[in-house]
Amino acid sequence: MDGTDELERLTRDILERHCGPETVEAAEGSWAPELWSALAASGLTALGLPEEDGGSGGGLAEATAVVRVAAGFAAPLPLVPALLLAPRIRAAFGLRQADGLVTVSLTPLDAERADGGWRITGRLHDVRYGHLAESLLIVARHGEELIVAELENDGLDWERATDLAGEPRDSAEVDVVVRRTAPIEGATLDELRDLEALGTAWAMVGAMERVLGLVVGYTTQREQFGRTLSRFQAVKQLAAEIAGEVAISRAAAVAATSSPSPLAVASARVRAAMAATPVARIAHQLHGAIGYTREYPLHQLTRRLWSWRDEGGGERGWTELAGRRALAGGPERLWQTLTAAGASESGEESR
């Protein structure tokens, strides 16, 4: 793929044809296989895989670009695990690259040596699209050792549930013996969690950008007292507040993608979570009653923002983690740490 702009245009074209609000509505509790097939036919589901392995090439910037655009359409697919996590886990740990819908769980299970392999036991919680994926990448712990393995989904009995947005978040008991595994270090698990967090931050940016677009479209068309809503000063101020939240969140995500340090990633995740609440609240306030109807697409975006905001520890958990990372060099280096992160962010151009 040549550049993220072209990639975003291709992704947007596919989504405009295959992911209208009615598709998202129909996919609640499930997924959109036709959309996945359309993305796969264009090579977008193979981003992050080397071309010599049958992939489409590209790296973190390309994968997050697709995640961002897809989130703006509320695409009912697990694109963060499929595009960001799975290719890197498989490549890093020598697992077979594969087609098909895949999801990932980063909560370590228990592992014991058995029959020339590993017996992995435990409970998977809140796995994105768990019962729908063809395979599942998991991590397990044996003492201080961590391993990663891929399971075929037909052997798992899933307890199905959904989040506030209607996206599957499933749970299952695991008791399997696997022989194809690879060891990983604790720091690598933290890196994978950061990668998931960065993908979630970009998804929230994409959803908030679309919310801003709906707000601008609605307020410039809806008339009250003989003039459009956008001409009222109070409305202008509220729309500008959304625009500011989106711009700051996008800048933080750009900085974390360009230089994905632990502090930058945690900061981007926190900033997106902080923005989600006022962006959703103001958007519904400006839309009035229509914003709460099933027929209007705003709720498909705001329900995802609320759900993604609270995942993985939510705003509070990531704020605490960002604080610990900022202090990791000691209190005497705190100012240097923060100013270095700020200089890195200010030197990046937003998308």
Residue, then its C-alpha position, 0 to 999 in steps of 0.5 A: m500500500d502506498g501511503t495512509d491517505e490512499l489506504e484510508r480512501l480505499t477503506r472508506d470506499i469499501l465501508e460506504r458500500h458495505c457498512g451502512p447504519e442498517t448493516v451495523e444495526a443488523a449485526e448487533g450481537s454478531w458481525a458483518p461477514e460480507l464486510w470482512s470478505a470485502l476488506a479481505a478481497s482488497g488485502l486490508t485484512a492482511l496488513g502487517l504481514p510481509e508480502e513474501d508471506g502473502g500479506s499486504g505489507g505495511g506496519l503500525a501506521e497502516a493498520t491503525a489507519v484502517v482501524r480509525v476509518a472503520a470505527g467511524f462507520a461503527a464497523p462490526l468487526p474485531l479489527v484491533p485484534a485482527l489487524l494489530l495484534a494477531p499478525r505481530i504475535r504470529a510473526a514474533f513467536g513463529l506461529r503460522q500466519a493464517d487467513g480468517l477471522v481471528t481474535v486475541s485474549l491477553t489475560p494469562l491462563d495457567a499452563e502446565r507441561a503435559d504429553g510433550g506440550w502444555r495443558i492450558t486451563g483457565r477462563l477467558h473473559d470478555v473476548r471480542y467476537g469470541h464465539l465468531a472467530e475462526s481461531l483465538l490467540i491466547v497467552a498462558r503462564h507457567g511460573e515466571e514463564l509466559i507462552v502464546a498459543e493459537l486455538e481453533n474455535d470449534g473446541l470452545d464452549w462460549e458464553r455469549a454476551t455483548d457490550l453496551a454497543g452490542e458487540p460480542r464480548d464472550s467468555a469461555e472455560v479453557d482446558v486444552v493440551v497444545r503442542r504448538t506454542a512459543p515463549i514470551e517475556g513479561a515485557t512483551l506482554d506489556e507491549l501487546r497490551d499497549l498495542e491493543a490500547l493504541g488501537t482502541a485509542w485510534a478507534m475512539v478517534g475515528a468514532m469521535e471524528r464521525v460524531l463531529g461530522l454528524v454534529v456539523g451536518y445536523t446543526t447546519q441543516r436544522e433550523q430553529f427560530g428562522r435560522t440554522l442551529s449552527r448560527f447560534q453562539a451556544v451551539k458554535q461553542l459546543a461544537a467547537e468543544i467537540a472539535g477540540e477534544v477530537a483534535i487533542s485525542r488525534a494528536a496524542a494518538v499520532a504521537a504514540t504511533s510515531s514513537p510508541s513509548p509506554l508513556a506515549v501510548a498510555s497518554a493517548r489511551v487516557r486522552a481518548a477516554m477523557a474525550a469520549t464522555p464530553v463528545a458523546r454528551i454534547a453530540h446528543q445534546l445538540h441533536g436533541a430527540i433524534g440522536y436517541t432514535r435507533e434510525y439515526p446512526l449517532h447511537q452506534l458511535t456513542r455506545r461504542l465510545w462509552s464501551w471502549r472508554d471503559e475497557g482495559g481498566g478505563e480512564r482511571g486505570w490508564t491514568e494511574l498507569a501513565g502516572r507510574r510510567a511518568l515516574a519510572g525514572g524517579p521523581e527527579r526526572l519527572w519534568q524531563t520525562l514530561t517535557a520530552a514527551g511533550a516535545s515529541e508530540s508537538g513535533e508531529e503533524s496530525r493526520 
